[in-house]
Amino acid sequence: MTTTAPAEDTADLLVRAPGPQELHPARTRRRRRALELSLAAAVPLALVLLWQLAATQAWIDARVYPAPSTILADGWDRAAAGDLWPDVRATLKRVLAGYAIGTVAGYLLGLLMGSIPLIRAALEPLLDALYVVPKLALLPVFLNMFGLGEGPQIALVAATVFFFVWISTMAAVVSVPSGHRDAGQVFGASPWQMFRHVLLPASLPAVLVGARIAAGVAVLVIVASEQIAATNGLGHLIFDARALFQNDVMFVGIVCVAVLGVVFSELVRLAGRLLTPWAPRDRGRGQS
């Protein structure tokens, strides 16, 4: 009689040694962040250098596409002579005024419509219809309402920002979990306490995302508006320089617009981080 020994378990135990991310998480995050910043700077720098090379080697027509060095020199001269700052101030003033009005109006109405279903049912179809109207198409309406001057420009920016903030606010308030609201009601929270301790913390991160998007769009809208119905501002500078075939001045205005848009968006992002320390940190890039 033969007996068979029980088969031995030959499965290997896989052991994974901890990597750098587990052993040194802070150092890994710093290296990843440094890599991200290096790439973010290297790509535009490489494009500028390629542009400079193409202009100096006559691969492109430098009269139409001036070299970056020419644009930088012209911008420096205009800034030193004081010719650039009035246009920058005019654009910045319109953007800030319109952005403030649109943000406040959009947030208040979004909060109201997100909290009260009947108001949302009454106003949402109308606002949805107005949202899809190109905002530049409203410029003649604002010119009729406010006449020439700062009013139409500010109103156009405010109308643009309003819809971005309204949509993000209403959606954020509606998406607040019902359990949060129920908990507030169980503890007898007043309407102000419900807003302060429930709706505001839960909805503010999403609201600030909409506000940051609106900041960039506001700069785009005001530049387009200034090209049509303004006598100063960066948009007017760009359009006027193109009409006079001063392409170096035109690109100076474009660079100023780009810098203004980036700085404005980053300031809104920074304000969001300060106002919502409990929210996940949004870098607008890959997360480390």
SEZA-214640 format. One line per field, with one value per residue (C-alpha): residue in three letters; x negated, y, z. Coordinates in steps of 0.001 Angstrom, whole numbers, plus 500000, padded with zeros to 6 digits. Layout:
res c(ALA_...) $
c1 c(X_...) $
c2 c(Y_...) $
c3 c(Z_...) $
% end
This chain:
res c(MET_THR_THR_THR_ALA_PRO_ALA_GLU_ASP_THR_ALA_ASP_LEU_LEU_VAL_ARG_ALA_PRO_GLY_PRO_GLN_GLU_LEU_HIS_PRO_ALA_ARG_THR_ARG_ARG_ARG_ARG_ARG_ALA_LEU_GLU_LEU_SER_LEU_ALA_ALA_ALA_VAL_PRO_LEU_ALA_LEU_VAL_LEU_LEU_TRP_GLN_LEU_ALA_ALA_THR_GLN_ALA_TRP_ILE_ASP_ALA_ARG_VAL_TYR_PRO_ALA_PRO_SER_THR_ILE_LEU_ALA_ASP_GLY_TRP_ASP_ARG_ALA_ALA_ALA_GLY_ASP_LEU_TRP_PRO_ASP_VAL_ARG_ALA_THR_LEU_LYS_ARG_VAL_LEU_ALA_GLY_TYR_ALA_ILE_GLY_THR_VAL_ALA_GLY_TYR_LEU_LEU_GLY_LEU_LEU_MET_GLY_SER_ILE_PRO_LEU_ILE_ARG_ALA_ALA_LEU_GLU_PRO_LEU_LEU_ASP_ALA_LEU_TYR_VAL_VAL_PRO_LYS_LEU_ALA_LEU_LEU_PRO_VAL_PHE_LEU_ASN_MET_PHE_GLY_LEU_GLY_GLU_GLY_PRO_GLN_ILE_ALA_LEU_VAL_ALA_ALA_THR_VAL_PHE_PHE_PHE_VAL_TRP_ILE_SER_THR_MET_ALA_ALA_VAL_VAL_SER_VAL_PRO_SER_GLY_HIS_ARG_ASP_ALA_GLY_GLN_VAL_PHE_GLY_ALA_SER_PRO_TRP_GLN_MET_PHE_ARG_HIS_VAL_LEU_LEU_PRO_ALA_SER_LEU_PRO_ALA_VAL_LEU_VAL_GLY_ALA_ARG_ILE_ALA_ALA_GLY_VAL_ALA_VAL_LEU_VAL_ILE_VAL_ALA_SER_GLU_GLN_ILE_ALA_ALA_THR_ASN_GLY_LEU_GLY_HIS_LEU_ILE_PHE_ASP_ALA_ARG_ALA_LEU_PHE_GLN_ASN_ASP_VAL_MET_PHE_VAL_GLY_ILE_VAL_CYS_VAL_ALA_VAL_LEU_GLY_VAL_VAL_PHE_SER_GLU_LEU_VAL_ARG_LEU_ALA_GLY_ARG_LEU_LEU_THR_PRO_TRP_ALA_PRO_ARG_ASP_ARG_GLY_ARG_GLY_GLN_SER) $
c1 c(500000_498564_499169_498796_497534_499702_498603_496617_497715_495029_496590_494024_494742_494248_492725_492501_489821_490981_490004_488846_492431_493086_489698_489380_492825_491971_488791_490639_493343_490740_488942_492193_493196_489781_490137_493607_492415_489403_491600_494078_491251_489301_492103_492963_489269_488470_491267_490016_486467_487741_489713_486611_484537_487176_487372_483613_483017_485817_487809_490814_491514_490225_492401_495512_494134_491479_488834_489509_486455_487999_491329_489593_487561_490601_492641_489852_489593_493355_493504_490549_492127_495443_497367_498366_499696_502837_504113_503226_505000_508104_508424_507683_510254_512987_512139_512098_515332_517216_515809_516842_520398_520845_519414_521617_524769_524055_523263_526336_528724_527063_527335_531007_531898_529928_531677_535288_536580_539532_537272_534998_537932_539126_535818_533598_535161_534851_531269_530339_531636_529652_526522_526173_526360_522823_521990_520424_523837_525093_522623_524999_527704_525398_524329_527986_528499_525360_524105_520449_517915_517079_520624_520969_517531_518142_521653_520371_517754_520307_522794_520130_518858_522388_523314_520163_520526_524308_524064_521250_522934_526350_524879_522705_525600_527904_525239_524805_525728_529189_527680_525813_529037_530913_528222_528518_532294_532060_529833_532263_529999_531405_531311_528130_526519_527547_525826_522767_522065_523573_524096_521102_518357_519831_520346_517542_514781_516912_518002_514384_513591_516279_514944_511446_512718_514698_511528_509848_512975_513449_510071_510934_514277_512971_510207_512725_515063_512316_511515_515088_516248_513435_510885_508298_507352_505256_507890_507954_504144_504002_506658_505233_501682_502863_504673_501469_499371_497397_497111_494504_496900_499712_497717_496821_500546_501094_498313_499771_503182_501654_499793_502889_505013_502515_501961_505696_506510_503701_504855_508344_506812_504784_507885_509643_506876_507011_510807_511136_508243_510367_510729_508306_505501_506054_502890_504492_501814_500992_501333_498247) $
c2 c(500000_503316_506577_510000_512881_515966_518433_521241_524817_526119_529532_532273_535182_538411_541155_544682_546862_550426_552882_556494_557736_555707_556249_559968_561328_564996_564779_562966_565626_568384_566662_566075_569691_570893_568705_570086_573678_572994_571552_574409_576904_574916_574479_578189_579110_576636_578056_581622_580608_578871_581999_584147_581832_581763_585555_586146_583463_584855_581639_583857_587443_589535_592437_590357_588270_590384_588587_588274_590439_593206_592880_592981_596048_597883_597000_598200_601495_602067_601231_603512_606349_605856_605057_601534_602015_604042_601198_598606_600600_601109_597384_596398_598831_597503_593891_594341_596349_593975_590915_592149_592965_589710_587566_589025_588885_585372_584034_585504_584330_580929_580498_581509_579245_576341_576629_577224_574814_577019_579960_577633_576285_579808_581376_578577_578257_582002_582169_579082_580805_583965_581977_580628_584126_585244_587966_590218_590263_592109_594968_597014_596563_597861_600757_601732_601389_603109_605117_605528_605265_602722_601464_599098_597558_596901_595605_593163_591742_591555_589688_587208_586546_586364_583251_581322_582066_581524_578092_576880_578226_576770_573390_573373_574193_571642_568951_569447_566041_565944_564365_567600_569596_567072_567213_570983_570806_568179_570466_573343_575463_578825_579839_581828_578929_576526_578782_579480_575944_573708_575295_577615_575086_572395_574558_577140_575024_574431_578081_579228_576943_578750_582094_581180_580200_583445_585439_584237_584672_588214_589229_587716_589507_592926_592773_591869_594600_597236_596415_597313_600139_601784_604520_603063_599786_596852_595661_599056_599112_595740_596651_600108_598781_596130_598748_600824_597725_598205_594502_594882_597098_594646_591791_593957_594305_590569_589756_592215_590565_587127_588282_590033_586929_584617_586918_587494_583775_582915_585550_584047_580590_581849_583423_580084_578271_580764_580680_576887_575289_572159_571546_569382_571520_572249_573203_573217_570670_567104_566183_564989) $
c3 c(500000_498933_500675_499211_501212_501129_498516_499978_499334_497024_496456_496863_499131_497262_499337_497987_499416_500154_497484_497745_497869_501018_502648_501910_500975_501560_499484_496705_496601_496419_493559_491710_492198_490981_487899_487183_487529_485320_482583_482921_482372_479785_477252_476759_476943_474161_472013_472560_471641_468523_467622_468152_465969_463241_463149_463143_460488_458292_458451_459135_458140_461060_459931_460628_463498_465262_467268_471016_471676_469561_471380_474766_473836_472514_475585_477865_475998_476104_479805_480596_478608_480420_477232_478269_481795_480968_478791_481428_484139_481984_481260_484844_486233_483950_484699_488465_488575_486284_488019_491462_490340_488421_491212_493925_491799_490547_493996_495664_492959_492723_496467_496402_493474_494895_498250_497112_494429_493435_492611_490688_488682_487880_486835_485542_482030_481421_482638_480638_477502_478271_479068_475528_473998_473023_475484_472848_471167_474248_473787_471563_474199_476913_474697_474359_478095_479408_476446_475613_478405_481070_481671_478677_479242_482933_482282_479665_482028_484848_482647_481573_485088_486482_484515_485409_489107_489108_487495_489745_492885_492140_491214_494338_496661_495033_495360_499122_500593_502120_505233_505932_505739_507871_510527_510658_511000_513739_515777_515241_513072_512049_508355_508969_510865_508093_505575_507719_508932_506232_502810_502760_503690_501445_498357_498504_496858_493744_493720_493707_490783_488790_489963_488781_485344_485215_485964_482790_480675_482003_480588_477211_477059_478030_475412_472695_473897_473918_470315_469361_471597_473562_473078_475457_477098_475963_473508_471834_471814_470028_467466_466781_466402_463945_461870_461720_460981_464196_464858_467588_469554_468858_470386_473369_474041_473589_476056_478581_478225_478787_481892_483235_482726_484403_487383_487867_487703_490112_492588_492539_492992_495968_497503_497103_498966_501803_502049_501811_503695_504160_500411_498375_497036_493355_491546_488138_487116_487912_491542_493278) $
% end
